[in-house]
Amino acid sequence: MIVLVGAVLLGGCNLDNDAKSEAVDRAEHVDSTDNTIEETGKEEVHSSYTVADYIKSVEGNLEANSDALIEKLKKVQTYNFYSEVELLDFVADRNDFYLSITMFSMDRGANEVFYEGKDSSIFSGSVGIVEDVPFSIVLGNEIDDFWSFYEENDEELDTLEKQAITKWFAECWEKANGEAIELPSYFCFHDEYESFDLKKKEQISDDEKWAE
């Protein structure tokens, strides 16, 4: 059993004092209850932090959510996409210690496409793929150690976390037979200017994505 879930880290975010206070408040709240969380493959990050061990724990926590992501990607294959949709953009948002991924149907002008007809079987717009996935667990009595470690390694952790998340998504895409989706498909992070081409399996710039 995992007993104390103190805070969940989302990488690369330069968190302000209010966010840190919220993380500590969450830790103290969980610590003050008798509730426990059943073990589901999540790996705890302990007080003796190293970058390698931390990223390993992130990979383990993402893997614990693979089945849910794979099932959602399989469902996407059943969608009847509106004819004006030219590509699918899977956008990851790291916010408030959680990871969410939304799929947007887009045209090559970087505009979200909406169908305004009456055929309810036609899909356009956006849909949530995963929501509020925690990918790092820090015990309540280790919050201070965690923030010291994180702030000292902020840039490296940001890069490695994004790599781990991208790899996880791409592997789930393959397991879900994402190639069955005919539309060009990309994975990216919110407010960033490059994407992972899920068909070509390579990182590309936004200029390349929208120009193709």
C-alpha positions as CSV (number, residue, x, y, z in Angstrom):
1,M,0.0,0.0,0.0
2,I,1.1,3.6,-0.7
3,V,0.0,5.5,2.3
4,L,1.1,9.2,2.0
5,V,0.7,11.0,-1.3
6,G,2.2,14.3,-0.5
7,A,2.6,16.1,-3.8
8,V,2.7,15.3,-7.4
9,L,5.3,17.0,-9.5
10,L,4.8,18.2,-13.0
11,G,8.0,18.9,-14.8
12,G,9.4,22.1,-16.2
13,C,6.9,24.4,-14.4
14,N,8.4,27.3,-12.6
15,L,6.0,27.1,-9.7
16,D,5.3,30.2,-7.6
17,N,4.9,30.3,-3.9
18,D,1.2,29.8,-4.0
19,A,1.6,26.6,-6.0
20,K,4.2,25.4,-3.6
21,S,2.0,26.2,-0.7
22,E,-0.8,24.2,-2.4
23,A,1.5,21.2,-2.8
24,V,2.4,21.4,0.9
25,D,-1.3,21.8,1.9
26,R,-2.2,18.7,-0.1
27,A,0.6,16.7,1.6
28,E,-0.5,17.8,5.0
29,H,-4.1,17.0,4.2
30,V,-3.4,13.5,3.1
31,D,-1.0,13.0,6.0
32,S,-3.7,14.0,8.5
33,T,-6.2,11.3,7.3
34,D,-6.4,7.6,7.8
35,N,-7.0,7.0,4.1
36,T,-4.7,4.8,2.1
37,I,-4.2,4.5,-1.7
38,E,-4.0,1.0,-3.2
39,E,-0.8,0.3,-5.0
40,T,-1.3,0.6,-8.8
41,G,2.3,0.5,-10.0
42,K,3.1,4.1,-8.9
43,E,6.6,4.6,-7.7
44,E,7.5,7.0,-4.9
45,V,10.3,9.5,-5.1
46,H,12.3,9.4,-1.9
47,S,14.3,12.0,-0.1
48,S,17.7,11.0,-1.4
49,Y,17.0,12.4,-4.8
50,T,19.1,11.8,-8.0
51,V,18.0,12.9,-11.5
52,A,18.2,9.3,-12.7
53,D,16.1,7.9,-9.9
54,Y,13.6,10.7,-10.3
55,I,13.1,10.1,-14.0
56,K,12.8,6.4,-13.4
57,S,10.0,7.0,-11.0
58,V,8.3,9.3,-13.6
59,E,8.5,6.6,-16.2
60,G,7.0,4.0,-13.8
61,N,4.1,6.3,-12.9
62,L,3.4,7.0,-16.6
63,E,3.5,3.3,-17.4
64,A,0.8,2.7,-14.7
65,N,-1.5,4.8,-16.9
66,S,-0.7,3.2,-20.2
67,D,-3.8,1.0,-20.5
68,A,-6.1,3.9,-20.1
69,L,-4.2,5.9,-22.8
70,I,-4.1,2.9,-25.2
71,E,-7.9,2.4,-24.9
72,K,-8.6,6.0,-25.6
73,L,-6.3,6.0,-28.6
74,K,-8.1,3.0,-29.9
75,K,-11.4,4.8,-29.5
76,V,-10.1,7.7,-31.6
77,Q,-9.7,5.3,-34.5
78,T,-13.4,4.9,-34.6
79,Y,-14.2,8.6,-35.1
80,N,-15.7,9.8,-38.3
81,F,-13.6,12.9,-38.8
82,Y,-15.0,15.9,-40.6
83,S,-13.7,16.2,-44.2
84,E,-12.0,19.5,-43.5
85,V,-9.9,18.1,-40.7
86,E,-6.3,17.9,-42.0
87,L,-4.3,16.8,-39.0
88,L,-4.7,15.7,-35.3
89,D,-2.8,17.6,-32.6
90,F,-2.4,15.8,-29.3
91,V,-1.5,18.6,-26.8
92,A,0.0,17.8,-23.4
93,D,-0.7,20.4,-20.6
94,R,1.4,20.2,-17.4
95,N,-0.5,22.1,-14.8
96,D,-1.0,22.0,-11.0
97,F,1.1,18.9,-10.6
98,Y,-0.9,16.8,-13.2
99,L,-0.6,15.9,-16.8
100,S,-3.6,16.2,-19.2
101,I,-3.7,15.5,-22.9
102,T,-6.3,16.8,-25.4
103,M,-6.7,16.0,-29.0
104,F,-7.6,18.8,-31.4
105,S,-8.8,18.5,-35.0
106,M,-6.9,21.1,-37.0
107,D,-6.4,22.4,-40.5
108,R,-3.0,23.3,-42.0
109,G,-3.5,26.9,-41.1
110,A,-3.2,26.0,-37.4
111,N,-6.9,26.5,-36.8
112,E,-9.2,24.2,-34.9
113,V,-11.8,22.8,-37.2
114,F,-15.5,22.7,-36.2
115,Y,-18.4,20.9,-38.1
116,E,-21.6,22.9,-38.0
117,G,-23.8,20.4,-39.8
118,K,-26.5,18.2,-38.4
119,D,-24.8,14.8,-38.8
120,S,-24.1,13.7,-35.2
121,S,-21.7,10.9,-36.4
122,I,-19.2,13.5,-37.7
123,F,-16.4,14.4,-35.3
124,S,-14.6,17.8,-35.1
125,G,-13.2,20.0,-32.4
126,S,-11.4,18.6,-29.4
127,V,-11.7,15.7,-27.0
128,G,-9.9,14.8,-23.8
129,I,-7.5,11.9,-24.0
130,V,-6.2,11.6,-20.5
131,E,-6.9,14.0,-17.6
132,D,-5.0,14.8,-14.4
133,V,-2.5,12.0,-14.6
134,P,0.0,12.2,-11.7
135,F,3.5,11.2,-12.6
136,S,5.5,11.7,-9.5
137,I,4.7,11.0,-5.8
138,V,6.5,12.7,-3.0
139,L,5.9,11.7,0.6
140,G,4.6,14.5,2.8
141,N,7.6,14.6,5.0
142,E,10.0,15.1,2.0
143,I,8.5,18.2,0.5
144,D,11.3,20.5,1.4
145,D,14.0,18.1,0.1
146,F,12.0,17.7,-3.1
147,W,11.8,21.5,-3.8
148,S,15.5,21.9,-3.1
149,F,16.3,19.1,-5.5
150,Y,13.9,20.3,-8.2
151,E,15.1,23.9,-8.2
152,E,18.7,22.8,-8.4
153,N,18.0,20.7,-11.5
154,D,15.0,22.5,-13.1
155,E,16.2,22.7,-16.7
156,E,17.5,19.2,-16.9
157,L,14.4,17.8,-15.3
158,D,12.2,19.8,-17.7
159,T,14.0,18.3,-20.7
160,L,14.0,14.7,-19.3
161,E,10.4,14.8,-18.2
162,K,9.3,15.9,-21.7
163,Q,11.3,13.2,-23.3
164,A,9.8,10.6,-20.9
165,I,6.2,11.8,-21.6
166,T,6.8,11.9,-25.4
167,K,8.3,8.4,-25.4
168,W,5.4,7.1,-23.3
169,F,2.8,8.6,-25.6
170,A,4.5,7.4,-28.7
171,E,4.8,3.8,-27.4
172,C,1.1,3.8,-26.4
173,W,0.3,5.1,-29.9
174,E,2.1,2.1,-31.4
175,K,0.5,-0.4,-29.1
176,A,-3.0,1.1,-29.9
177,N,-2.2,0.7,-33.6
178,G,-2.3,4.5,-34.1
179,E,-1.1,4.0,-37.7
180,A,-4.7,3.0,-38.5
181,I,-5.6,6.7,-38.2
182,E,-5.1,8.1,-41.7
183,L,-4.7,11.7,-40.7
184,P,-1.2,13.1,-39.9
185,S,-0.9,13.1,-36.2
186,Y,1.4,15.0,-33.8
187,F,2.2,15.1,-30.1
188,C,3.3,18.4,-28.5
189,F,3.4,20.4,-25.2
190,H,1.2,23.4,-24.7
191,D,2.9,26.7,-25.6
192,E,5.9,25.0,-27.2
193,Y,7.1,25.3,-30.8
194,E,7.9,21.8,-31.8
195,S,6.0,18.5,-32.1
196,F,6.7,14.8,-32.3
197,D,5.5,13.4,-35.7
198,L,3.7,10.2,-34.7
199,K,3.8,8.9,-38.3
200,K,7.4,9.7,-39.1
201,K,8.6,9.1,-35.5
202,E,10.7,12.3,-35.3
203,Q,10.7,15.7,-33.7
204,I,9.8,18.6,-36.0
205,S,9.3,22.3,-35.8
206,D,5.9,24.0,-35.9
207,D,6.8,25.5,-39.2
208,E,7.3,22.0,-40.6
209,K,4.0,20.8,-39.1
210,W,1.8,23.5,-40.5
211,A,3.6,23.8,-43.9
212,E,3.2,20.1,-44.9
